[in-house]
Amino acid sequence: MNTLPPGPEHLGLIDTLRSSFGSPASVIRRLAAEHGDPFRVGTLNGPITFLGNPAAIRAIYTADPETFEPFGVDVTEPIFGRTSVVVSTGPRHRRDRKLLGAPFAPAAAKSYAAVVAEVAREAASQWMPCQPFSMLETTQAIALDVVIRVVFGVNGEARIRFVRAAVLDLIHAMNPLILVMPAIRRPLGGFGPWARMLRARAALDALLIEEIRALRASVEDRSDVLGLMLKARYEGGEGLSEQEVLDQLRALLFAGHETTAVTLAWAFYWLHREPDTLARVLAELDALGPDASLDKLLGLPYLEAVCLETLRIVPPVVNVGRVPRKPFALLDYIIPPGEALIPSPLLVHVREDLYPEPERFRPTRFLEREFSPFEFIPFGGGSRRCLGATLAMLEMKVVLAIVLREYQLRLASTAPMEHVQRGITMGPQGRVPMMLEGRRVQRRPRAGGACLARVSAIR
């Protein structure tokens, strides 16, 4: 048995910069083509083995969870803290996943659909006919308000605006350099990116503490995620501490806001680049009639396939890894303890044997066959699969259904959109400029645009 997978000893400077701040897909796929899958490469974070081989992914996702530590805990600590389910390990991780299962179970997620639809309609009502707008900014606003209302449980427009401002302050204060360069995490007398982030985090935490304490002091039976989280109890009868709740809420904010926003923006982009695909979605929506319930919209198979294909071709999270605690057998190799393993959707999602014509946006592939949890991994897998996957899928389907059947849109720019690194997520390079042509009254969009393209301001 070979000791280590093949690969370069060091990742070059250009490839390091491209992977960290640009588009890592071309780097990862080139190295896999040159060295095989899996391959091992030296990086600033130590040697990492990347893999897109379903057999290797199976070996990781089905291993005893105690085999691994999560990858990059020190890097993401400003976002996820030290107690959230995203980074916890061992018995704590298992008990927290069990505790947090109820707020994200399918029945609970479905109860949030009406709120998601309301948020989507509010956002779309801001568009002006024949005026270009940024679809990415729209989907970010939708995803943020869904987190505030569905996860945090904040009610009342004034309070929502207050919390929204605090969340945006923290998001804007999360300088990427804080993540990739822990050495700069210094107060510096209250100046600099670390100090700004700490102030923004403290301000949001103060608002969330108010929500937590008010809810604990009330007798209100709430079904939002925070309400269900505070009601949940471990087997010994105790619940989460205030700090633990804060860490979980912040983790849910960052794990569920930008990821859903960029995926939705991509879905609108791809649908409006592929008129036949858009026409089929609209036909499926129209067949239900204008008064279709949200339950029926959520059950549409082609609409779901569009969401899955978007997650396949442009996955929002690509570097979720495991670090073995002891030597780990991976196919014909032995991975040393402390070296990261990354099951990469950038590799497995473009395998020709699984996804013919992988660069083509073709949702029907998800109607033609079912992919295993080792072949399709946008939400990770195994014991660390994303808890919010069901809610994310519901949010995508509801927003797409509401917007597509009520509004006629088109891309304001036909330029190709690159899939690039955006902090801890990947998303479109640019704002995804689109144009509202009007309320939709036809079953199919018009072949030509009804508006003059005024797009230079948002490119």
DRENDO-1510 file (C-alpha; in Angstrom, 1 decimal, always signed):
<recs>
REC; n; res; u; v; w
REC; 1; MET; +0.0; +0.0; +0.0 .
REC; 2; ASN; +1.4; +3.4; -1.0 .
REC; 3; THR; +2.0; +5.8; +1.9 .
REC; 4; LEU; +0.6; +9.0; +0.5 .
REC; 5; PRO; -1.5; +10.1; -2.5 .
REC; 6; PRO; +0.5; +11.7; -5.4 .
REC; 7; GLY; +0.7; +15.4; -5.9 .
REC; 8; PRO; +2.9; +18.5; -5.7 .
REC; 9; GLU; +4.8; +19.3; -2.6 .
REC; 10; HIS; +3.7; +22.9; -2.6 .
REC; 11; LEU; +1.0; +24.9; -4.2 .
REC; 12; GLY; +2.5; +27.7; -6.2 .
REC; 13; LEU; +1.9; +31.4; -5.4 .
REC; 14; ILE; -0.4; +32.0; -8.4 .
REC; 15; ASP; -2.4; +28.9; -7.7 .
REC; 16; THR; -2.6; +29.8; -4.0 .
REC; 17; LEU; -3.9; +33.3; -4.8 .
REC; 18; ARG; -6.4; +32.0; -7.3 .
REC; 19; SER; -7.7; +29.3; -4.9 .
REC; 20; SER; -8.0; +31.8; -2.0 .
REC; 21; PHE; -9.4; +34.9; -3.7 .
REC; 22; GLY; -10.5; +33.8; -7.2 .
REC; 23; SER; -11.8; +30.5; -8.7 .
REC; 24; PRO; -10.3; +27.4; -7.2 .
REC; 25; ALA; -12.1; +25.0; -9.6 .
REC; 26; SER; -9.6; +25.2; -12.4 .
REC; 27; VAL; -6.7; +24.7; -10.0 .
REC; 28; ILE; -8.3; +21.7; -8.2 .
REC; 29; ARG; -9.4; +20.0; -11.5 .
REC; 30; ARG; -6.0; +20.6; -13.2 .
REC; 31; LEU; -4.2; +19.0; -10.3 .
REC; 32; ALA; -6.6; +16.0; -10.3 .
REC; 33; ALA; -6.1; +15.6; -14.0 .
REC; 34; GLU; -2.3; +15.7; -13.6 .
REC; 35; HIS; -1.9; +13.5; -10.4 .
REC; 36; GLY; -5.1; +11.5; -10.1 .
REC; 37; ASP; -8.0; +11.5; -7.7 .
REC; 38; PRO; -7.3; +11.7; -4.8 .
REC; 39; PHE; -4.2; +13.9; -4.8 .
REC; 40; ARG; -2.2; +15.6; -2.0 .
REC; 41; VAL; -0.8; +19.1; -2.1 .
REC; 42; GLY; +1.1; +21.3; +0.3 .
REC; 43; THR; -0.7; +24.5; +1.2 .
REC; 44; LEU; -0.4; +27.4; +3.7 .
REC; 45; ASN; -2.7; +25.3; +6.0 .
REC; 46; GLY; -0.5; +22.2; +5.7 .
REC; 47; PRO; -0.8; +19.2; +3.4 .
REC; 48; ILE; -4.3; +18.6; +2.1 .
REC; 49; THR; -5.7; +15.6; +0.2 .
REC; 50; PHE; -8.5; +16.5; -2.2 .
REC; 51; LEU; -10.8; +13.8; -3.5 .
REC; 52; GLY; -13.8; +13.5; -5.8 .
REC; 53; ASN; -13.8; +9.7; -6.0 .
REC; 54; PRO; -17.1; +8.4; -4.7 .
REC; 55; ALA; -15.4; +5.3; -3.1 .
REC; 56; ALA; -13.0; +7.6; -1.2 .
REC; 57; ILE; -15.9; +9.9; -0.2 .
REC; 58; ARG; -17.8; +6.9; +1.1 .
REC; 59; ALA; -14.8; +5.8; +3.2 .
REC; 60; ILE; -14.8; +9.2; +4.9 .
REC; 61; TYR; -18.5; +9.8; +5.3 .
REC; 62; THR; -19.2; +6.3; +6.7 .
REC; 63; ALA; -16.2; +6.2; +9.1 .
REC; 64; ASP; -16.7; +6.4; +12.8 .
REC; 65; PRO; -17.2; +10.1; +13.5 .
REC; 66; GLU; -14.6; +9.9; +16.3 .
REC; 67; THR; -12.0; +9.3; +13.6 .
REC; 68; PHE; -11.9; +13.0; +12.7 .
REC; 69; GLU; -11.7; +16.5; +13.8 .
REC; 70; PRO; -13.4; +19.3; +11.7 .
REC; 71; PHE; -11.0; +21.1; +9.4 .
REC; 72; GLY; -10.2; +24.8; +9.8 .
REC; 73; VAL; -11.7; +25.4; +13.3 .
REC; 74; ASP; -9.1; +28.1; +14.1 .
REC; 75; VAL; -9.8; +29.8; +10.8 .
REC; 76; THR; -13.6; +30.0; +11.2 .
REC; 77; GLU; -13.7; +30.7; +15.0 .
REC; 78; PRO; -14.7; +34.4; +14.4 .
REC; 79; ILE; -17.8; +33.1; +12.6 .
REC; 80; PHE; -18.7; +29.8; +14.2 .
REC; 81; GLY; -17.2; +30.2; +17.7 .
REC; 82; ARG; -16.1; +27.2; +19.6 .
REC; 83; THR; -19.4; +25.6; +20.7 .
REC; 84; SER; -21.6; +25.6; +17.6 .
REC; 85; VAL; -22.5; +22.3; +16.0 .
REC; 86; VAL; -20.5; +23.3; +12.9 .
REC; 87; VAL; -17.2; +22.9; +14.8 .
REC; 88; SER; -17.9; +20.8; +17.9 .
REC; 89; THR; -16.7; +17.2; +18.1 .
REC; 90; GLY; -17.3; +14.0; +19.9 .
REC; 91; PRO; -20.2; +13.5; +22.4 .
REC; 92; ARG; -20.9; +17.2; +22.3 .
REC; 93; HIS; -21.4; +17.2; +18.6 .
REC; 94; ARG; -23.7; +14.2; +18.7 .
REC; 95; ARG; -25.9; +15.5; +21.5 .
REC; 96; ASP; -26.1; +19.0; +19.9 .
REC; 97; ARG; -27.1; +17.6; +16.5 .
REC; 98; LYS; -29.8; +15.6; +18.2 .
REC; 99; LEU; -30.9; +18.6; +20.2 .
REC; 100; LEU; -31.0; +20.8; +17.1 .
REC; 101; GLY; -32.7; +18.2; +14.9 .
REC; 102; ALA; -36.3; +19.3; +15.7 .
REC; 103; PRO; -36.1; +22.9; +14.4 .
REC; 104; PHE; -34.8; +21.6; +11.1 .
REC; 105; ALA; -36.9; +18.5; +10.7 .
REC; 106; PRO; -39.0; +18.4; +7.4 .
REC; 107; ALA; -42.3; +19.2; +9.3 .
REC; 108; ALA; -40.7; +22.2; +11.0 .
REC; 109; ALA; -39.1; +23.5; +7.8 .
REC; 110; LYS; -42.4; +23.2; +5.9 .
REC; 111; SER; -44.0; +25.5; +8.5 .
REC; 112; TYR; -41.7; +28.3; +7.5 .
REC; 113; ALA; -42.8; +28.3; +3.8 .
REC; 114; ALA; -45.4; +31.0; +4.2 .
REC; 115; VAL; -42.8; +33.4; +5.8 .
REC; 116; VAL; -40.4; +32.7; +3.0 .
REC; 117; ALA; -43.0; +33.4; +0.4 .
REC; 118; GLU; -43.9; +36.7; +2.1 .
REC; 119; VAL; -40.3; +37.7; +2.2 .
REC; 120; ALA; -39.8; +36.9; -1.5 .
REC; 121; ARG; -42.8; +39.0; -2.5 .
REC; 122; GLU; -41.7; +41.9; -0.4 .
REC; 123; ALA; -38.2; +41.8; -2.1 .
REC; 124; ALA; -39.6; +41.5; -5.6 .
REC; 125; SER; -42.0; +44.4; -5.0 .
REC; 126; GLN; -39.0; +46.7; -4.9 .
REC; 127; TRP; -38.1; +46.1; -8.5 .
REC; 128; MET; -39.0; +48.8; -11.1 .
REC; 129; PRO; -40.0; +47.8; -14.7 .
REC; 130; CYS; -37.3; +48.3; -17.2 .
REC; 131; GLN; -34.8; +49.2; -14.5 .
REC; 132; PRO; -31.8; +46.9; -14.0 .
REC; 133; PHE; -31.2; +45.5; -10.6 .
REC; 134; SER; -28.8; +43.1; -8.9 .
REC; 135; MET; -30.4; +39.6; -8.4 .
REC; 136; LEU; -27.6; +38.8; -6.0 .
REC; 137; GLU; -28.5; +41.7; -3.8 .
REC; 138; THR; -32.1; +40.7; -3.9 .
REC; 139; THR; -31.4; +37.1; -2.9 .
REC; 140; GLN; -29.0; +38.3; -0.2 .
REC; 141; ALA; -31.8; +40.5; +1.2 .
REC; 142; ILE; -34.3; +37.6; +1.0 .
REC; 143; ALA; -32.0; +35.1; +2.7 .
REC; 144; LEU; -31.1; +37.5; +5.4 .
REC; 145; ASP; -34.7; +38.3; +6.3 .
REC; 146; VAL; -35.5; +34.6; +6.3 .
REC; 147; VAL; -32.8; +34.1; +8.9 .
REC; 148; ILE; -34.0; +37.0; +11.0 .
REC; 149; ARG; -37.6; +35.9; +10.9 .
REC; 150; VAL; -37.4; +32.1; +10.7 .
REC; 151; VAL; -34.2; +31.4; +12.7 .
REC; 152; PHE; -34.0; +34.3; +15.1 .
REC; 153; GLY; -37.7; +34.7; +15.4 .
REC; 154; VAL; -37.7; +38.5; +15.2 .
REC; 155; ASN; -41.1; +40.1; +14.6 .
REC; 156; GLY; -42.2; +43.7; +13.9 .
REC; 157; GLU; -40.8; +45.8; +11.1 .
REC; 158; ALA; -38.9; +48.2; +13.3 .
REC; 159; ARG; -37.3; +45.4; +15.2 .
REC; 160; ILE; -36.5; +43.5; +12.0 .
REC; 161; ARG; -34.8; +46.6; +10.6 .
REC; 162; PHE; -32.7; +47.0; +13.7 .
REC; 163; VAL; -31.5; +43.4; +13.8 .
REC; 164; ARG; -31.0; +43.5; +10.0 .
REC; 165; ALA; -28.7; +46.5; +10.4 .
REC; 166; ALA; -26.7; +44.7; +13.1 .
REC; 167; VAL; -26.3; +41.6; +11.0 .
REC; 168; LEU; -25.2; +43.5; +8.0 .
REC; 169; ASP; -22.6; +45.4; +10.2 .
REC; 170; LEU; -21.2; +42.1; +11.3 .
REC; 171; ILE; -21.2; +40.6; +7.7 .
REC; 172; HIS; -19.4; +43.7; +6.4 .
REC; 173; ALA; -16.9; +43.6; +9.3 .
REC; 174; MET; -16.0; +40.0; +8.5 .
REC; 175; ASN; -12.8; +40.9; +6.6 .
REC; 176; PRO; -11.5; +37.9; +4.6 .
REC; 177; LEU; -8.0; +38.6; +6.0 .
REC; 178; ILE; -9.3; +37.8; +9.5 .
REC; 179; LEU; -10.1; +34.3; +8.3 .
REC; 180; VAL; -6.9; +33.6; +6.3 .
REC; 181; MET; -4.5; +35.4; +8.6 .
REC; 182; PRO; -5.2; +34.6; +12.3 .
REC; 183; ALA; -2.1; +36.5; +13.2 .
REC; 184; ILE; -3.8; +39.9; +12.6 .
REC; 185; ARG; -6.5; +39.1; +15.2 .
REC; 186; ARG; -5.3; +41.9; +17.5 .
REC; 187; PRO; -7.3; +44.6; +19.2 .
REC; 188; LEU; -4.8; +47.4; +18.2 .
REC; 189; GLY; -6.3; +49.9; +20.6 .
REC; 190; GLY; -9.7; +49.5; +19.0 .
REC; 191; PHE; -8.6; +50.1; +15.4 .
REC; 192; GLY; -8.3; +47.7; +12.6 .
REC; 193; PRO; -10.5; +44.8; +11.1 .
REC; 194; TRP; -10.3; +42.6; +14.2 .
REC; 195; ALA; -11.5; +45.4; +16.6 .
REC; 196; ARG; -14.3; +46.3; +14.1 .
REC; 197; MET; -15.5; +42.7; +13.9 .
REC; 198; LEU; -15.5; +42.3; +17.7 .
REC; 199; ARG; -17.6; +45.5; +18.1 .
REC; 200; ALA; -20.1; +44.3; +15.4 .
REC; 201; ARG; -20.3; +40.8; +16.9 .
REC; 202; ALA; -20.9; +42.2; +20.4 .
REC; 203; ALA; -23.7; +44.5; +19.1 .
REC; 204; LEU; -25.5; +41.6; +17.3 .
REC; 205; ASP; -25.0; +39.4; +20.4 .
REC; 206; ALA; -26.6; +42.0; +22.6 .
REC; 207; LEU; -29.7; +42.1; +20.4 .
REC; 208; LEU; -29.9; +38.3; +20.3 .
REC; 209; ILE; -29.5; +38.1; +24.1 .
REC; 210; GLU; -32.5; +40.4; +24.4 .
REC; 211; GLU; -34.5; +38.0; +22.1 .
REC; 212; ILE; -33.3; +35.0; +24.1 .
REC; 213; ARG; -34.1; +36.4; +27.5 .
REC; 214; ALA; -37.5; +37.9; +26.4 .
REC; 215; LEU; -38.5; +34.5; +25.0 .
REC; 216; ARG; -37.4; +32.6; +28.1 .
REC; 217; ALA; -39.3; +35.0; +30.3 .
REC; 218; SER; -42.5; +34.6; +28.3 .
REC; 219; VAL; -45.1; +31.9; +28.0 .
REC; 220; GLU; -45.3; +32.2; +24.2 .
REC; 221; ASP; -45.1; +29.0; +22.3 .
REC; 222; ARG; -43.0; +29.9; +19.2 .
REC; 223; SER; -42.2; +27.6; +16.3 .
REC; 224; ASP; -39.3; +29.6; +14.9 .
REC; 225; VAL; -35.8; +28.0; +15.2 .
REC; 226; LEU; -34.8; +30.0; +18.3 .
REC; 227; GLY; -38.1; +29.1; +20.0 .
REC; 228; LEU; -37.7; +25.4; +19.3 .
REC; 229; MET; -34.0; +25.6; +20.3 .
REC; 230; LEU; -34.8; +27.1; +23.7 .
REC; 231; LYS; -37.5; +24.4; +24.3 .
REC; 232; ALA; -35.2; +21.6; +23.4 .
REC; 233; ARG; -33.6; +19.6; +26.3 .
REC; 234; TYR; -30.8; +17.1; +26.5 .
REC; 235; GLU; -31.5; +13.7; +28.0 .
REC; 236; GLY; -30.5; +15.0; +31.5 .
REC; 237; GLY; -33.1; +17.8; +31.2 .
REC; 238; GLU; -30.8; +20.7; +30.7 .
REC; 239; GLY; -30.9; +23.1; +27.7 .
REC; 240; LEU; -28.4; +25.2; +25.9 .
REC; 241; SER; -26.6; +28.0; +27.8 .
REC; 242; GLU; -26.9; +31.5; +26.6 .
REC; 243; GLN; -23.5; +31.5; +25.0 .
REC; 244; GLU; -24.2; +28.2; +23.3 .
REC; 245; VAL; -27.4; +29.6; +21.8 .
REC; 246; LEU; -25.5; +32.6; +20.6 .
REC; 247; ASP; -22.8; +30.5; +18.9 .
REC; 248; GLN; -25.5; +28.3; +17.3 .
REC; 249; LEU; -27.4; +31.3; +16.0 .
REC; 250; ARG; -24.3; +33.0; +14.5 .
REC; 251; ALA; -23.3; +29.7; +12.9 .
REC; 252; LEU; -26.8; +29.4; +11.4 .
REC; 253; LEU; -26.6; +33.0; +10.2 .
REC; 254; PHE; -23.3; +32.5; +8.3 .
REC; 255; ALA; -24.0; +28.9; +7.2 .
REC; 256; GLY; -27.5; +29.6; +5.9 .
REC; 257; HIS; -27.5; +33.2; +4.7 .
REC; 258; GLU; -24.8; +33.6; +2.0 .
REC; 259; THR; -24.9; +30.0; +0.8 .
REC; 260; THR; -28.7; +30.2; +0.0 .
REC; 261; ALA; -28.4; +33.7; -1.4 .
REC; 262; VAL; -25.7; +32.8; -3.9 .
REC; 263; THR; -27.3; +29.6; -4.9 .
REC; 264; LEU; -30.6; +31.4; -5.6 .
REC; 265; ALA; -28.8; +34.1; -7.6 .
REC; 266; TRP; -27.1; +31.4; -9.7 .
REC; 267; ALA; -30.5; +29.6; -10.2 .
REC; 268; PHE; -32.0; +32.7; -11.7 .
REC; 269; TYR; -28.9; +33.3; -13.8 .
REC; 270; TRP; -28.9; +29.8; -15.3 .
REC; 271; LEU; -32.7; +29.7; -15.9 .
REC; 272; HIS; -32.5; +32.9; -17.9 .
REC; 273; ARG; -29.5; +31.7; -19.9 .
REC; 274; GLU; -31.4; +28.5; -20.8 .
REC; 275; PRO; -34.8; +29.4; -22.3 .
REC; 276; ASP; -35.9; +25.8; -22.7 .
REC; 277; THR; -35.2; +25.1; -19.1 .
REC; 278; LEU; -37.1; +28.2; -18.0 .
REC; 279; ALA; -40.0; +27.3; -20.2 .
REC; 280; ARG; -40.3; +23.9; -18.6 .
REC; 281; VAL; -40.2; +25.3; -15.1 .
REC; 282; LEU; -42.9; +27.9; -16.0 .
REC; 283; ALA; -45.1; +25.1; -17.6 .
REC; 284; GLU; -44.8; +23.1; -14.4 .
REC; 285; LEU; -45.8; +26.1; -12.3 .
REC; 286; ASP; -48.6; +27.1; -14.6 .
REC; 287; ALA; -50.1; +23.6; -14.6 .
REC; 288; LEU; -51.0; +24.1; -10.9 .
REC; 289; GLY; -53.0; +27.2; -11.6 .
REC; 290; PRO; -52.6; +30.6; -9.9 .
REC; 291; ASP; -54.0; +29.5; -6.6 .
REC; 292; ALA; -51.7; +26.6; -6.0 .
REC; 293; SER; -50.8; +25.9; -2.3 .
REC; 294; LEU; -47.2; +26.2; -1.2 .
REC; 295; ASP; -47.3; +22.4; -0.5 .
REC; 296; LYS; -48.0; +21.8; -4.2 .
REC; 297; LEU; -45.3; +24.1; -5.3 .
REC; 298; LEU; -42.8; +22.4; -3.0 .
REC; 299; GLY; -43.7; +19.0; -4.6 .
REC; 300; LEU; -42.8; +20.0; -8.2 .
REC; 301; PRO; -40.2; +17.6; -9.4 .
REC; 302; TYR; -38.6; +19.7; -12.1 .
REC; 303; LEU; -38.4; +22.8; -9.9 .
REC; 304; GLU; -36.5; +20.6; -7.3 .
REC; 305; ALA; -34.3; +19.3; -10.1 .
REC; 306; VAL; -33.4; +22.9; -11.0 .
REC; 307; CYS; -32.3; +23.6; -7.4 .
REC; 308; LEU; -30.2; +20.4; -7.4 .
REC; 309; GLU; -28.5; +21.1; -10.7 .
REC; 310; THR; -27.6; +24.6; -9.5 .
REC; 311; LEU; -26.1; +23.1; -6.4 .
REC; 312; ARG; -24.2; +20.6; -8.5 .
REC; 313; ILE; -22.7; +23.0; -11.1 .
REC; 314; VAL; -21.9; +25.9; -8.8 .
REC; 315; PRO; -21.7; +24.5; -5.2 .
REC; 316; PRO; -21.5; +27.3; -2.6 .
REC; 317; VAL; -19.3; +25.5; -0.1 .
REC; 318; VAL; -16.3; +23.5; -1.4 .
REC; 319; ASN; -13.8; +23.2; +1.5 .
REC; 320; VAL; -15.5; +21.3; +4.2 .
REC; 321; GLY; -12.9; +18.9; +5.4 .
REC; 322; ARG; -12.0; +16.3; +8.0 .
REC; 323; VAL; -8.7; +15.9; +9.9 .
REC; 324; PRO; -7.9; +12.3; +11.0 .
REC; 325; ARG; -6.9; +11.8; +14.6 .
REC; 326; LYS; -4.9; +8.7; +13.7 .
REC; 327; PRO; -3.6; +7.2; +10.5 .
REC; 328; PHE; -6.6; +6.8; +8.1 .
REC; 329; ALA; -6.8; +4.2; +5.3 .
REC; 330; LEU; -8.1; +5.9; +2.2 .
REC; 331; LEU; -8.3; +3.6; -0.8 .
REC; 332; ASP; -4.7; +2.5; -1.4 .
REC; 333; TYR; -3.2; +5.2; +0.8 .
REC; 334; ILE; -2.6; +6.0; +4.5 .
REC; 335; ILE; -3.3; +9.6; +5.5 .
REC; 336; PRO; -1.3; +10.8; +8.5 .
REC; 337; PRO; -3.0; +12.2; +11.5 .
REC; 338; GLY; -3.4; +15.9; +11.4 .
REC; 339; GLU; -3.5; +16.2; +7.6 .
REC; 340; ALA; -6.8; +17.4; +6.1 .
REC; 341; LEU; -9.0; +15.5; +3.8 .
REC; 342; ILE; -11.5; +17.4; +1.6 .
REC; 343; PRO; -14.2; +15.6; -0.3 .
REC; 344; SER; -14.6; +18.2; -3.1 .
REC; 345; PRO; -17.8; +18.9; -4.9 .
REC; 346; LEU; -15.6; +20.7; -7.5 .
REC; 347; LEU; -14.3; +17.2; -8.5 .
REC; 348; VAL; -17.1; +14.8; -7.9 .
REC; 349; HIS; -19.8; +17.0; -9.4 .
REC; 350; VAL; -18.1; +17.1; -12.8 .
REC; 351; ARG; -17.2; +13.4; -13.2 .
REC; 352; GLU; -18.2; +12.4; -16.7 .
REC; 353; ASP; -19.2; +8.9; -15.5 .
REC; 354; LEU; -21.7; +10.4; -13.2 .
REC; 355; TYR; -22.7; +13.6; -14.9 .
REC; 356; PRO; -22.4; +13.5; -18.7 .
REC; 357; GLU; -21.7; +16.9; -20.2 .
REC; 358; PRO; -20.9; +18.2; -16.7 .
REC; 359; GLU; -20.4; +21.8; -17.8 .
REC; 360; ARG; -23.9; +21.9; -19.2 .
REC; 361; PHE; -26.9; +23.1; -17.0 .
REC; 362; ARG; -29.3; +20.1; -17.4 .
REC; 363; PRO; -31.7; +19.6; -14.5 .
REC; 364; THR; -33.3; +16.5; -16.1 .
REC; 365; ARG; -30.3; +14.5; -15.0 .
REC; 366; PHE; -31.8; +14.5; -11.5 .
REC; 367; LEU; -35.1; +13.1; -12.9 .
REC; 368; GLU; -33.3; +10.4; -14.8 .
REC; 369; ARG; -31.4; +8.8; -11.9 .
REC; 370; GLU; -30.9; +9.1; -8.2 .
REC; 371; PHE; -27.4; +10.0; -7.0 .
REC; 372; SER; -25.9; +8.5; -3.9 .
REC; 373; PRO; -24.8; +10.7; -0.9 .
REC; 374; PHE; -21.2; +10.0; -2.1 .
REC; 375; GLU; -21.8; +11.3; -5.6 .
REC; 376; PHE; -23.8; +14.5; -4.8 .
REC; 377; ILE; -22.4; +16.4; -1.8 .
REC; 378; PRO; -23.4; +20.1; -1.8 .
REC; 379; PHE; -24.4; +19.8; +1.8 .
REC; 380; GLY; -21.4; +17.7; +2.9 .
REC; 381; GLY; -22.2; +14.3; +4.3 .
REC; 382; GLY; -22.0; +11.7; +7.0 .
REC; 383; SER; -22.3; +12.8; +10.6 .
REC; 384; ARG; -21.5; +16.4; +9.7 .
REC; 385; ARG; -24.0; +16.9; +6.8 .
REC; 386; CYS; -25.6; +20.4; +6.9 .
REC; 387; LEU; -28.4; +20.5; +9.5 .
REC; 388; GLY; -30.2; +23.2; +7.5 .
REC; 389; ALA; -30.3; +21.3; +4.1 .
REC; 390; THR; -34.0; +20.8; +4.2 .
REC; 391; LEU; -34.7; +24.4; +5.1 .
REC; 392; ALA; -32.3; +25.6; +2.3 .
REC; 393; MET; -34.0; +23.5; -0.3 .
REC; 394; LEU; -37.4; +24.7; +0.8 .
REC; 395; GLU; -36.3; +28.3; +0.7 .
REC; 396; MET; -34.9; +27.9; -2.8 .
REC; 397; LYS; -38.0; +26.3; -4.2 .
REC; 398; VAL; -40.4; +28.7; -2.6 .
REC; 399; VAL; -38.5; +31.8; -3.8 .
REC; 400; LEU; -38.1; +30.5; -7.3 .
REC; 401; ALA; -41.7; +29.5; -7.6 .
REC; 402; ILE; -43.1; +32.8; -6.2 .
REC; 403; VAL; -40.9; +35.0; -8.4 .
REC; 404; LEU; -40.9; +33.0; -11.6 .
REC; 405; ARG; -44.7; +32.6; -11.8 .
REC; 406; GLU; -45.4; +36.3; -10.9 .
REC; 407; TYR; -42.7; +38.2; -12.7 .
REC; 408; GLN; -41.1; +38.2; -16.2 .
REC; 409; LEU; -37.4; +38.8; -16.0 .
REC; 410; ARG; -34.4; +38.6; -18.2 .
REC; 411; LEU; -30.6; +38.9; -17.8 .
REC; 412; ALA; -29.4; +42.4; -18.2 .
REC; 413; SER; -26.0; +41.1; -19.3 .
REC; 414; THR; -25.3; +38.0; -21.2 .
REC; 415; ALA; -21.6; +37.9; -20.2 .
REC; 416; PRO; -20.5; +34.6; -18.7 .
REC; 417; MET; -20.4; +34.6; -14.9 .
REC; 418; GLU; -17.4; +33.1; -13.1 .
REC; 419; HIS; -17.7; +31.0; -9.9 .
REC; 420; VAL; -15.3; +32.6; -7.4 .
REC; 421; GLN; -14.4; +32.5; -3.8 .
REC; 422; ARG; -16.4; +34.9; -1.5 .
REC; 423; GLY; -15.0; +34.5; +2.0 .
REC; 424; ILE; -15.9; +31.0; +3.2 .
REC; 425; THR; -18.4; +30.5; +0.3 .
REC; 426; MET; -18.3; +30.5; -3.5 .
REC; 427; GLY; -20.6; +32.5; -5.6 .
REC; 428; PRO; -20.9; +34.6; -8.8 .
REC; 429; GLN; -18.3; +37.1; -9.7 .
REC; 430; GLY; -20.5; +40.2; -10.1 .
REC; 431; ARG; -24.0; +41.2; -9.0 .
REC; 432; VAL; -26.0; +39.1; -11.5 .
REC; 433; PRO; -27.7; +42.0; -13.3 .
REC; 434; MET; -31.3; +41.4; -14.3 .
REC; 435; MET; -34.2; +43.3; -15.7 .
REC; 436; LEU; -37.8; +43.3; -14.7 .
REC; 437; GLU; -40.0; +43.3; -17.9 .
REC; 438; GLY; -43.3; +43.3; -16.0 .
REC; 439; ARG; -45.8; +41.2; -14.2 .
REC; 440; ARG; -46.1; +37.8; -15.9 .
REC; 441; VAL; -49.3; +37.2; -17.7 .
REC; 442; GLN; -48.2; +34.6; -20.3 .
REC; 443; ARG; -47.3; +31.0; -19.8 .
REC; 444; ARG; -44.0; +31.6; -21.6 .
REC; 445; PRO; -41.7; +34.7; -21.6 .
REC; 446; ARG; -41.6; +36.8; -24.7 .
REC; 447; ALA; -38.8; +36.0; -27.1 .
REC; 448; GLY; -37.5; +39.6; -27.2 .
REC; 449; GLY; -37.0; +42.2; -24.4 .
REC; 450; ALA; -39.6; +44.8; -23.8 .
REC; 451; CYS; -37.2; +47.2; -22.1 .
REC; 452; LEU; -34.1; +49.0; -23.2 .
REC; 453; ALA; -31.0; +47.6; -21.5 .
REC; 454; ARG; -29.6; +50.1; -19.0 .
REC; 455; VAL; -27.0; +47.9; -17.3 .
REC; 456; SER; -23.7; +49.7; -17.1 .
REC; 457; ALA; -24.4; +51.0; -13.6 .
REC; 458; ILE; -24.6; +47.5; -12.1 .
REC; 459; ARG; -22.1; +45.4; -14.1 .
</recs>
